[in-house]
Amino acid sequence: MTEEVEIKEGLQGVYIAKSSISKVNGEEGKLYYRGYKIEDLAEKSTYEEVCYLILYGKLPNSKELDSFSNELKKERILSDETIEIIKRMSKKAHVLDTLRTAMSSISADDPEPYSSEEEKNVHKAVKIIAKTATISAAIGRVRKGKDIIPPDDSLGHAKNFLYMLTGEKPDNKKAKLMDVMFILHAEHSSNASTFAALVACSTLADIYSAVVAGEAALKGPLHGGADEAAVKMMQAIGEPGNTEKYINEVLASKEKIMGFGHRVYKAYDPRARILKKYLDEIDGNGEEEVNKLVKIALNTEKIMVDRLGKSHGIWPNVDFFAGPLYMHLGIEPELFDVIFSSSRTVGWCAHVIEYWRNNKLFRPLEEYDGALDLEYKPINER
Ligand code: ACO
């Protein structure tokens, strides 16, 4: 007789490793990167500083930050081969498919893609973070039939990203919002994409392959694709006055409202709370389409929180408010995925580097639930 096994569907409640990178307190709705509150980092820090913090485990002093920021700037440039891939794929492929392929091409430029030396992998991570932003902006340009804009070394990460994407240098308010978006998406413990990256790296595949695995897992609407799905839902609602009717219909048909609910947060996602403040500021002060989306988002939030918040633990997640804010920055929904992915590269890389300190190949089990010892008949007898 076979022993009864307990199957943990979706690995819910299973711990896979010890980590000092981020702490998600789902019950109280708190998030820390390396011990620092996400609220402090979003308000006072920059993406460059947060990347340093996540990779090195401590906040940099100004000399360390300067040198780190300069290394990021030096790594922004893409090879002709990577640009060619972006140009060939961008017009018809999903943005994340192009990003994944471009990322694979970066490893081809590294004569030693795998290294067991931690310091070398940190530099590879810097390369990945810098180049992913350039790739993401280039994908956005080529999709629209526009020329790729090379990076501007006088600009920080967020400002340079918006410049490469839109062709305009953003004002400080918009640059700060972009920086906050990058910071809030930088890391989130062992979510599906980070876990996918860890599974790949546990075979001692290189850090680029792990990032590609993360990008593949991020694509789906249950994970990184939720912000695009949420904004498309807001566009389908059309007018703020239609919000309640729309939500009633979706909930009555037992479907999900995108951008709500979370496997770990059973309280308000702290990242969504930060973004809501930006939305409140933009409310009525953006362009017409953005103003409408902002109103619809705020209406949806209110209705959903009243109905499913405390009673069911279903609150807005970071993806819910991200869409209207990206639109305010001139970023179209089809690009949201690559921006999320571009922010998260640092989290994936830090987890890979940390996991390799005590690497153990991932090899879970399945309970076999099929036939055995069947008689094999030749094809002409079947
Ligand atoms: N709208 C309505 N009901 C919901 C929602 C939602 N967004 N999310 C969960 N529920 C309900 C489910 O219908 C289910 O109800 P039931 O028990 O009556 O069947 C219950 O809450 C549990 O939902 P599950 O999907 O089983 O919970 P799980 O922990 O697996 O799901 C997930 C988490 C996948 C994020 C889910 O909430 C969801 O699909 N949300 C919409 C997609 C989304 O926003 N994803 C982004 C996540 S954050 C990120 O990746 C950055």
Boltz pocket constraint, residues with backbone or C-beta under 6 A from the ligand:
constraints:
  - pocket:
      binder: B
      contacts: [[A, 221], [A, 222], [A, 223], [A, 224], [A, 226], [A, 254], [A, 255], [A, 256], [A, 257], [A, 258], [A, 259], [A, 260], [A, 261], [A, 262], [A, 263], [A, 264], [A, 312], [A, 314], [A, 317], [A, 318], [A, 319]]
      max_distance: 6.0
